[in-house]
Amino acid sequence: METEELIIVSTISSTIFITGLILVIIGLVSSFNKKRVQQRQKYELELKNKELEMMNAVVQAQETERTNIARNLHDEVGAILAMAQ
């Protein structure tokens, strides 16, 4: 009888240990996946911010160029009108 009880206790102990080990592994994998998702989201946010910065730089350059063209056009038309008088 002692041998059977020892086998039952050993089996139960082993089952509990293996179950705990599996839960720890599942927790570690879950934590790793969560960190990976957070890093991906952070990277995508940084990428979007860089794209916005680049678009703003392009728009600013276009606005500067429009201002320069308008100023030059105004000066040239003013000069032409002054000569026409």
PDB file as gemmi writes it, atoms N, CA and C in Angstrom:
CRYST1    1.000    1.000    1.000  90.00  90.00  90.00 P 1                      
ATOM      1  N   MET A   1       0.798  -1.199   0.000  1.00  0.00           N  
ATOM      2  CA  MET A   1       0.000   0.000   0.000  1.00  0.00           C  
ATOM      3  C   MET A   1       0.842   1.265   0.000  1.00  0.00           C  
ATOM      4  N   GLU A   2       1.952   1.218   0.698  1.00  0.00           N  
ATOM      5  CA  GLU A   2       2.793   2.417   0.737  1.00  0.00           C  
ATOM      6  C   GLU A   2       3.315   2.775  -0.642  1.00  0.00           C  
ATOM      7  N   THR A   3       3.616   1.790  -1.431  1.00  0.00           N  
ATOM      8  CA  THR A   3       4.133   2.035  -2.772  1.00  0.00           C  
ATOM      9  C   THR A   3       3.070   2.696  -3.637  1.00  0.00           C  
ATOM     10  N   GLU A   4       1.829   2.228  -3.543  1.00  0.00           N  
ATOM     11  CA  GLU A   4       0.747   2.822  -4.314  1.00  0.00           C  
ATOM     12  C   GLU A   4       0.504   4.261  -3.874  1.00  0.00           C  
ATOM     13  N   GLU A   5       0.531   4.512  -2.592  1.00  0.00           N  
ATOM     14  CA  GLU A   5       0.347   5.870  -2.081  1.00  0.00           C  
ATOM     15  C   GLU A   5       1.486   6.776  -2.529  1.00  0.00           C  
ATOM     16  N   LEU A   6       2.697   6.237  -2.513  1.00  0.00           N  
ATOM     17  CA  LEU A   6       3.858   7.006  -2.961  1.00  0.00           C  
ATOM     18  C   LEU A   6       3.735   7.347  -4.447  1.00  0.00           C  
ATOM     19  N   ILE A   7       3.264   6.404  -5.227  1.00  0.00           N  
ATOM     20  CA  ILE A   7       3.079   6.644  -6.665  1.00  0.00           C  
ATOM     21  C   ILE A   7       2.003   7.711  -6.876  1.00  0.00           C  
ATOM     22  N   ILE A   8       0.907   7.639  -6.130  1.00  0.00           N  
ATOM     23  CA  ILE A   8      -0.171   8.622  -6.262  1.00  0.00           C  
ATOM     24  C   ILE A   8       0.327  10.005  -5.855  1.00  0.00           C  
ATOM     25  N   VAL A   9       1.032  10.104  -4.745  1.00  0.00           N  
ATOM     26  CA  VAL A   9       1.566  11.386  -4.286  1.00  0.00           C  
ATOM     27  C   VAL A   9       2.572  11.926  -5.291  1.00  0.00           C  
ATOM     28  N   SER A  10       3.429  11.063  -5.818  1.00  0.00           N  
ATOM     29  CA  SER A  10       4.418  11.486  -6.818  1.00  0.00           C  
ATOM     30  C   SER A  10       3.726  11.971  -8.081  1.00  0.00           C  
ATOM     31  N   THR A  11       2.688  11.274  -8.507  1.00  0.00           N  
ATOM     32  CA  THR A  11       1.957  11.663  -9.700  1.00  0.00           C  
ATOM     33  C   THR A  11       1.275  13.010  -9.508  1.00  0.00           C  
ATOM     34  N   ILE A  12       0.632  13.182  -8.360  1.00  0.00           N  
ATOM     35  CA  ILE A  12      -0.037  14.457  -8.071  1.00  0.00           C  
ATOM     36  C   ILE A  12       0.979  15.585  -7.988  1.00  0.00           C  
ATOM     37  N   SER A  13       2.096  15.351  -7.328  1.00  0.00           N  
ATOM     38  CA  SER A  13       3.141  16.374  -7.211  1.00  0.00           C  
ATOM     39  C   SER A  13       3.707  16.739  -8.574  1.00  0.00           C  
ATOM     40  N   SER A  14       3.964  15.731  -9.373  1.00  0.00           N  
ATOM     41  CA  SER A  14       4.496  15.979 -10.721  1.00  0.00           C  
ATOM     42  C   SER A  14       3.506  16.763 -11.564  1.00  0.00           C  
ATOM     43  N   THR A  15       2.224  16.404 -11.457  1.00  0.00           N  
ATOM     44  CA  THR A  15       1.190  17.096 -12.213  1.00  0.00           C  
ATOM     45  C   THR A  15       1.098  18.552 -11.793  1.00  0.00           C  
ATOM     46  N   ILE A  16       1.146  18.797 -10.496  1.00  0.00           N  
ATOM     47  CA  ILE A  16       1.098  20.170  -9.997  1.00  0.00           C  
ATOM     48  C   ILE A  16       2.324  20.950 -10.463  1.00  0.00           C  
ATOM     49  N   PHE A  17       3.491  20.345 -10.409  1.00  0.00           N  
ATOM     50  CA  PHE A  17       4.728  21.014 -10.832  1.00  0.00           C  
ATOM     51  C   PHE A  17       4.676  21.351 -12.321  1.00  0.00           C  
ATOM     52  N   ILE A  18       4.264  20.370 -13.124  1.00  0.00           N  
ATOM     53  CA  ILE A  18       4.206  20.583 -14.577  1.00  0.00           C  
ATOM     54  C   ILE A  18       3.167  21.645 -14.916  1.00  0.00           C  
ATOM     55  N   THR A  19       2.024  21.617 -14.236  1.00  0.00           N  
ATOM     56  CA  THR A  19       0.999  22.632 -14.462  1.00  0.00           C  
ATOM     57  C   THR A  19       1.534  24.022 -14.115  1.00  0.00           C  
ATOM     58  N   GLY A  20       2.224  24.138 -12.997  1.00  0.00           N  
ATOM     59  CA  GLY A  20       2.827  25.422 -12.621  1.00  0.00           C  
ATOM     60  C   GLY A  20       3.852  25.878 -13.630  1.00  0.00           C  
ATOM     61  N   LEU A  21       4.669  24.952 -14.097  1.00  0.00           N  
ATOM     62  CA  LEU A  21       5.686  25.280 -15.096  1.00  0.00           C  
ATOM     63  C   LEU A  21       5.044  25.756 -16.393  1.00  0.00           C  
ATOM     64  N   ILE A  22       3.970  25.093 -16.805  1.00  0.00           N  
ATOM     65  CA  ILE A  22       3.267  25.502 -18.023  1.00  0.00           C  
ATOM     66  C   ILE A  22       2.674  26.895 -17.846  1.00  0.00           C  
ATOM     67  N   LEU A  23       2.109  27.177 -16.683  1.00  0.00           N  
ATOM     68  CA  LEU A  23       1.538  28.502 -16.434  1.00  0.00           C  
ATOM     69  C   LEU A  23       2.609  29.592 -16.460  1.00  0.00           C  
ATOM     70  N   VAL A  24       3.776  29.291 -15.910  1.00  0.00           N  
ATOM     71  CA  VAL A  24       4.877  30.262 -15.945  1.00  0.00           C  
ATOM     72  C   VAL A  24       5.313  30.518 -17.383  1.00  0.00           C  
ATOM     73  N   ILE A  25       5.427  29.462 -18.171  1.00  0.00           N  
ATOM     74  CA  ILE A  25       5.827  29.621 -19.580  1.00  0.00           C  
ATOM     75  C   ILE A  25       4.779  30.431 -20.344  1.00  0.00           C  
ATOM     76  N   ILE A  26       3.510  30.130 -20.104  1.00  0.00           N  
ATOM     77  CA  ILE A  26       2.439  30.890 -20.773  1.00  0.00           C  
ATOM     78  C   ILE A  26       2.513  32.367 -20.365  1.00  0.00           C  
ATOM     79  N   GLY A  27       2.763  32.637 -19.096  1.00  0.00           N  
ATOM     80  CA  GLY A  27       2.897  34.017 -18.632  1.00  0.00           C  
ATOM     81  C   GLY A  27       4.056  34.738 -19.295  1.00  0.00           C  
ATOM     82  N   LEU A  28       5.197  34.047 -19.423  1.00  0.00           N  
ATOM     83  CA  LEU A  28       6.363  34.659 -20.059  1.00  0.00           C  
ATOM     84  C   LEU A  28       6.103  34.944 -21.534  1.00  0.00           C  
ATOM     85  N   VAL A  29       5.491  34.004 -22.224  1.00  0.00           N  
ATOM     86  CA  VAL A  29       5.187  34.203 -23.650  1.00  0.00           C  
ATOM     87  C   VAL A  29       4.200  35.352 -23.822  1.00  0.00           C  
ATOM     88  N   SER A  30       3.197  35.401 -22.959  1.00  0.00           N  
ATOM     89  CA  SER A  30       2.209  36.475 -23.027  1.00  0.00           C  
ATOM     90  C   SER A  30       2.865  37.834 -22.781  1.00  0.00           C  
ATOM     91  N   SER A  31       3.737  37.885 -21.795  1.00  0.00           N  
ATOM     92  CA  SER A  31       4.441  39.136 -21.494  1.00  0.00           C  
ATOM     93  C   SER A  31       5.322  39.561 -22.663  1.00  0.00           C  
ATOM     94  N   PHE A  32       6.009  38.606 -23.266  1.00  0.00           N  
ATOM     95  CA  PHE A  32       6.866  38.907 -24.412  1.00  0.00           C  
ATOM     96  C   PHE A  32       6.032  39.449 -25.571  1.00  0.00           C  
ATOM     97  N   ASN A  33       4.901  38.800 -25.845  1.00  0.00           N  
ATOM     98  CA  ASN A  33       4.040  39.257 -26.945  1.00  0.00           C  
ATOM     99  C   ASN A  33       3.487  40.645 -26.678  1.00  0.00           C  
ATOM    100  N   LYS A  34       3.119  40.913 -25.436  1.00  0.00           N  
ATOM    101  CA  LYS A  34       2.583  42.224 -25.087  1.00  0.00           C  
ATOM    102  C   LYS A  34       3.639  43.307 -25.296  1.00  0.00           C  
ATOM    103  N   LYS A  35       4.879  43.025 -24.887  1.00  0.00           N  
ATOM    104  CA  LYS A  35       5.955  44.003 -25.083  1.00  0.00           C  
ATOM    105  C   LYS A  35       6.230  44.212 -26.564  1.00  0.00           C  
ATOM    106  N   ARG A  36       6.170  43.128 -27.331  1.00  0.00           N  
ATOM    107  CA  ARG A  36       6.418  43.237 -28.768  1.00  0.00           C  
ATOM    108  C   ARG A  36       5.346  44.088 -29.431  1.00  0.00           C  
ATOM    109  N   VAL A  37       4.089  43.917 -29.035  1.00  0.00           N  
ATOM    110  CA  VAL A  37       2.997  44.716 -29.592  1.00  0.00           C  
ATOM    111  C   VAL A  37       3.178  46.189 -29.216  1.00  0.00           C  
ATOM    112  N   GLN A  38       3.571  46.446 -27.964  1.00  0.00           N  
ATOM    113  CA  GLN A  38       3.796  47.823 -27.524  1.00  0.00           C  
ATOM    114  C   GLN A  38       4.941  48.455 -28.307  1.00  0.00           C  
ATOM    115  N   GLN A  39       6.011  47.700 -28.552  1.00  0.00           N  
ATOM    116  CA  GLN A  39       7.135  48.238 -29.325  1.00  0.00           C  
ATOM    117  C   GLN A  39       6.715  48.523 -30.758  1.00  0.00           C  
ATOM    118  N   ARG A  40       5.895  47.643 -31.334  1.00  0.00           N  
ATOM    119  CA  ARG A  40       5.423  47.862 -32.705  1.00  0.00           C  
ATOM    120  C   ARG A  40       4.562  49.112 -32.771  1.00  0.00           C  
ATOM    121  N   GLN A  41       3.674  49.295 -31.789  1.00  0.00           N  
ATOM    122  CA  GLN A  41       2.827  50.482 -31.764  1.00  0.00           C  
ATOM    123  C   GLN A  41       3.659  51.743 -31.598  1.00  0.00           C  
ATOM    124  N   LYS A  42       4.680  51.684 -30.748  1.00  0.00           N  
ATOM    125  CA  LYS A  42       5.562  52.839 -30.553  1.00  0.00           C  
ATOM    126  C   LYS A  42       6.295  53.170 -31.848  1.00  0.00           C  
ATOM    127  N   TYR A  43       6.788  52.143 -32.539  1.00  0.00           N  
ATOM    128  CA  TYR A  43       7.494  52.356 -33.801  1.00  0.00           C  
ATOM    129  C   TYR A  43       6.564  52.975 -34.843  1.00  0.00           C  
ATOM    130  N   GLU A  44       5.331  52.451 -34.937  1.00  0.00           N  
ATOM    131  CA  GLU A  44       4.383  52.986 -35.912  1.00  0.00           C  
ATOM    132  C   GLU A  44       4.027  54.433 -35.595  1.00  0.00           C  
ATOM    133  N   LEU A  45       3.888  54.772 -34.319  1.00  0.00           N  
ATOM    134  CA  LEU A  45       3.603  56.150 -33.924  1.00  0.00           C  
ATOM    135  C   LEU A  45       4.765  57.070 -34.289  1.00  0.00           C  
ATOM    136  N   GLU A  46       5.990  56.612 -34.028  1.00  0.00           N  
ATOM    137  CA  GLU A  46       7.166  57.419 -34.394  1.00  0.00           C  
ATOM    138  C   GLU A  46       7.243  57.601 -35.900  1.00  0.00           C  
ATOM    139  N   LEU A  47       6.921  56.548 -36.641  1.00  0.00           N  
ATOM    140  CA  LEU A  47       6.944  56.631 -38.104  1.00  0.00           C  
ATOM    141  C   LEU A  47       5.913  57.640 -38.600  1.00  0.00           C  
ATOM    142  N   LYS A  48       4.711  57.604 -38.023  1.00  0.00           N  
ATOM    143  CA  LYS A  48       3.679  58.566 -38.413  1.00  0.00           C  
ATOM    144  C   LYS A  48       4.098  59.987 -38.071  1.00  0.00           C  
ATOM    145  N   ASN A  49       4.732  60.165 -36.918  1.00  0.00           N  
ATOM    146  CA  ASN A  49       5.206  61.503 -36.535  1.00  0.00           C  
ATOM    147  C   ASN A  49       6.262  62.004 -37.508  1.00  0.00           C  
ATOM    148  N   LYS A  50       7.170  61.126 -37.920  1.00  0.00           N  
ATOM    149  CA  LYS A  50       8.193  61.529 -38.898  1.00  0.00           C  
ATOM    150  C   LYS A  50       7.550  61.902 -40.224  1.00  0.00           C  
ATOM    151  N   GLU A  51       6.537  61.131 -40.641  1.00  0.00           N  
ATOM    152  CA  GLU A  51       5.843  61.451 -41.884  1.00  0.00           C  
ATOM    153  C   GLU A  51       5.155  62.810 -41.786  1.00  0.00           C  
ATOM    154  N   LEU A  52       4.535  63.073 -40.638  1.00  0.00           N  
ATOM    155  CA  LEU A  52       3.897  64.377 -40.441  1.00  0.00           C  
ATOM    156  C   LEU A  52       4.920  65.509 -40.477  1.00  0.00           C  
ATOM    157  N   GLU A  53       6.065  65.291 -39.861  1.00  0.00           N  
ATOM    158  CA  GLU A  53       7.123  66.312 -39.892  1.00  0.00           C  
ATOM    159  C   GLU A  53       7.570  66.580 -41.321  1.00  0.00           C  
ATOM    160  N   MET A  54       7.722  65.508 -42.100  1.00  0.00           N  
ATOM    161  CA  MET A  54       8.146  65.676 -43.490  1.00  0.00           C  
ATOM    162  C   MET A  54       7.074  66.406 -44.298  1.00  0.00           C  
ATOM    163  N   MET A  55       5.808  66.050 -44.079  1.00  0.00           N  
ATOM    164  CA  MET A  55       4.723  66.733 -44.800  1.00  0.00           C  
ATOM    165  C   MET A  55       4.668  68.202 -44.415  1.00  0.00           C  
ATOM    166  N   ASN A  56       4.832  68.497 -43.140  1.00  0.00           N  
ATOM    167  CA  ASN A  56       4.832  69.895 -42.697  1.00  0.00           C  
ATOM    168  C   ASN A  56       5.993  70.664 -43.317  1.00  0.00           C  
ATOM    169  N   ALA A  57       7.144  70.022 -43.428  1.00  0.00           N  
ATOM    170  CA  ALA A  57       8.299  70.673 -44.045  1.00  0.00           C  
ATOM    171  C   ALA A  57       8.020  70.964 -45.515  1.00  0.00           C  
ATOM    172  N   VAL A  58       7.385  70.021 -46.209  1.00  0.00           N  
ATOM    173  CA  VAL A  58       7.050  70.227 -47.628  1.00  0.00           C  
ATOM    174  C   VAL A  58       6.048  71.365 -47.772  1.00  0.00           C  
ATOM    175  N   VAL A  59       5.015  71.368 -46.930  1.00  0.00           N  
ATOM    176  CA  VAL A  59       4.004  72.433 -46.997  1.00  0.00           C  
ATOM    177  C   VAL A  59       4.644  73.785 -46.698  1.00  0.00           C  
ATOM    178  N   GLN A  60       5.518  73.826 -45.708  1.00  0.00           N  
ATOM    179  CA  GLN A  60       6.194  75.081 -45.361  1.00  0.00           C  
ATOM    180  C   GLN A  60       7.055  75.570 -46.526  1.00  0.00           C  
ATOM    181  N   ALA A  61       7.754  74.640 -47.180  1.00  0.00           N  
ATOM    182  CA  ALA A  61       8.572  75.022 -48.338  1.00  0.00           C  
ATOM    183  C   ALA A  61       7.690  75.544 -49.468  1.00  0.00           C  
ATOM    184  N   GLN A  62       6.547  74.904 -49.683  1.00  0.00           N  
ATOM    185  CA  GLN A  62       5.628  75.365 -50.729  1.00  0.00           C  
ATOM    186  C   GLN A  62       5.097  76.761 -50.406  1.00  0.00           C  
ATOM    187  N   GLU A  63       4.737  76.976 -49.157  1.00  0.00           N  
ATOM    188  CA  GLU A  63       4.227  78.294 -48.760  1.00  0.00           C  
ATOM    189  C   GLU A  63       5.297  79.366 -48.933  1.00  0.00           C  
ATOM    190  N   THR A  64       6.519  79.050 -48.577  1.00  0.00           N  
ATOM    191  CA  THR A  64       7.621  80.000 -48.758  1.00  0.00           C  
ATOM    192  C   THR A  64       7.812  80.315 -50.236  1.00  0.00           C  
ATOM    193  N   GLU A  65       7.761  79.285 -51.064  1.00  0.00           N  
ATOM    194  CA  GLU A  65       7.931  79.494 -52.501  1.00  0.00           C  
ATOM    195  C   GLU A  65       6.778  80.328 -53.066  1.00  0.00           C  
ATOM    196  N   ARG A  66       5.550  80.061 -52.631  1.00  0.00           N  
ATOM    197  CA  ARG A  66       4.404  80.852 -53.091  1.00  0.00           C  
ATOM    198  C   ARG A  66       4.560  82.314 -52.701  1.00  0.00           C  
ATOM    199  N   THR A  67       5.032  82.542 -51.482  1.00  0.00           N  
ATOM    200  CA  THR A  67       5.241  83.913 -51.016  1.00  0.00           C  
ATOM    201  C   THR A  67       6.289  84.613 -51.876  1.00  0.00           C  
ATOM    202  N   ASN A  68       7.378  83.893 -52.156  1.00  0.00           N  
ATOM    203  CA  ASN A  68       8.433  84.480 -52.997  1.00  0.00           C  
ATOM    204  C   ASN A  68       7.922  84.782 -54.402  1.00  0.00           C  
ATOM    205  N   ILE A  69       7.162  83.860 -54.975  1.00  0.00           N  
ATOM    206  CA  ILE A  69       6.619  84.083 -56.325  1.00  0.00           C  
ATOM    207  C   ILE A  69       5.669  85.276 -56.319  1.00  0.00           C  
ATOM    208  N   ALA A  70       4.820  85.349 -55.310  1.00  0.00           N  
ATOM    209  CA  ALA A  70       3.868  86.467 -55.231  1.00  0.00           C  
ATOM    210  C   ALA A  70       4.607  87.789 -55.074  1.00  0.00           C  
ATOM    211  N   ARG A  71       5.644  87.814 -54.256  1.00  0.00           N  
ATOM    212  CA  ARG A  71       6.415  89.044 -54.053  1.00  0.00           C  
ATOM    213  C   ARG A  71       7.101  89.462 -55.352  1.00  0.00           C  
ATOM    214  N   ASN A  72       7.722  88.498 -56.026  1.00  0.00           N  
ATOM    215  CA  ASN A  72       8.404  88.809 -57.289  1.00  0.00           C  
ATOM    216  C   ASN A  72       7.416  89.271 -58.353  1.00  0.00           C  
ATOM    217  N   LEU A  73       6.274  88.616 -58.425  1.00  0.00           N  
ATOM    218  CA  LEU A  73       5.263  88.998 -59.400  1.00  0.00           C  
ATOM    219  C   LEU A  73       4.746  90.407 -59.111  1.00  0.00           C  
ATOM    220  N   HIS A  74       4.527  90.714 -57.863  1.00  0.00           N  
ATOM    221  CA  HIS A  74       4.057  92.038 -57.471  1.00  0.00           C  
ATOM    222  C   HIS A  74       5.085  93.098 -57.855  1.00  0.00           C  
ATOM    223  N   ASP A  75       6.352  92.816 -57.552  1.00  0.00           N  
ATOM    224  CA  ASP A  75       7.411  93.776 -57.880  1.00  0.00           C  
ATOM    225  C   ASP A  75       7.531  93.984 -59.387  1.00  0.00           C  
ATOM    226  N   GLU A  76       7.427  92.894 -60.155  1.00  0.00           N  
ATOM    227  CA  GLU A  76       7.548  93.011 -61.609  1.00  0.00           C  
ATOM    228  C   GLU A  76       6.365  93.765 -62.205  1.00  0.00           C  
ATOM    229  N   VAL A  77       5.165  93.462 -61.741  1.00  0.00           N  
ATOM    230  CA  VAL A  77       3.980  94.178 -62.252  1.00  0.00           C  
ATOM    231  C   VAL A  77       4.048  95.649 -61.880  1.00  0.00           C  
ATOM    232  N   GLY A  78       4.522  95.924 -60.654  1.00  0.00           N  
ATOM    233  CA  GLY A  78       4.677  97.324 -60.240  1.00  0.00           C  
ATOM    234  C   GLY A  78       5.681  98.054 -61.112  1.00  0.00           C  
ATOM    235  N   ALA A  79       6.778  97.388 -61.446  1.00  0.00           N  
ATOM    236  CA  ALA A  79       7.782  98.008 -62.306  1.00  0.00           C  
ATOM    237  C   ALA A  79       7.238  98.254 -63.718  1.00  0.00           C  
ATOM    238  N   ILE A  80       6.486  97.261 -64.227  1.00  0.00           N  
ATOM    239  CA  ILE A  80       5.896  97.420 -65.573  1.00  0.00           C  
ATOM    240  C   ILE A  80       4.899  98.582 -65.593  1.00  0.00           C  
ATOM    241  N   LEU A  81       4.081  98.688 -64.572  1.00  0.00           N  
ATOM    242  CA  LEU A  81       3.104  99.782 -64.496  1.00  0.00           C  
ATOM    243  C   LEU A  81       3.811 101.130 -64.354  1.00  0.00           C  
ATOM    244  N   ALA A  82       4.916 101.151 -63.631  1.00  0.00           N  
ATOM    245  CA  ALA A  82       5.641 102.406 -63.460  1.00  0.00           C  
ATOM    246  C   ALA A  82       6.234 102.847 -64.784  1.00  0.00           C  
ATOM    247  N   MET A  83       6.720 101.888 -65.576  1.00  0.00           N  
ATOM    248  CA  MET A  83       7.278 102.229 -66.886  1.00  0.00           C  
ATOM    249  C   MET A  83       6.190 102.654 -67.856  1.00  0.00           C  
ATOM    250  N   ALA A  84       5.013 102.127 -67.702  1.00  0.00           N  
ATOM    251  CA  ALA A  84       3.909 102.426 -68.635  1.00  0.00           C  
ATOM    252  C   ALA A  84       3.380 103.838 -68.433  1.00  0.00           C  
ATOM    253  N   GLN A  85       3.628 104.455 -67.328  1.00  0.00           N  
ATOM    254  CA  GLN A  85       3.062 105.785 -67.081  1.00  0.00           C  
ATOM    255  C   GLN A  85       3.804 106.809 -67.819  1.00  0.00           C  
TER     256      GLN A  85                                                      
END                                                                             
